[in-house]
Amino acid sequence: MVQNKITEIRTKNYLSKTELAKICDVTCSTVSMWEGGQRGLDVKHAKLLSKTFGVTLDWLFGLDEDAVQVRVPSNKKSVTIVEKGEMPKTVVLKDKQYEEIKAILNKFESKD
């Protein structure tokens, strides 16, 4: 499962195996082995892929395919949405849209 996610991350970001290898500071053959399932993905590189490409570790490892995650970064006026195992989609918002979404998310947080 994780090998398919690595391939999806790479291809949806229009990266070659060599380019992804540079990002991860590994060899191209390591990326090939990850994608082919011959080598497991270690924690260090899983975290790097998660952070770099904005995917959750649960998504990367196929643990939560049906999750919907909405994240509003505090320093940007954008929303990143991850839905049903898809690659994240980031949308830049206008000020009013940003404030409306932030208010909705704050309502959810206050219910906990």
Secondary structure as UniProt FT lines:
FT   HELIX           2..12
FT   TURN            13..14
FT   HELIX           17..24
FT   HELIX           28..36
FT   HELIX           43..53
FT   HELIX           57..60
FT   TURN            61..62
FT   TURN            65..66
FT   STRAND          68..71
FT   TURN            74..75
FT   STRAND          78..83
FT   TURN            84..85
FT   STRAND          89..92
FT   HELIX           95..110
//
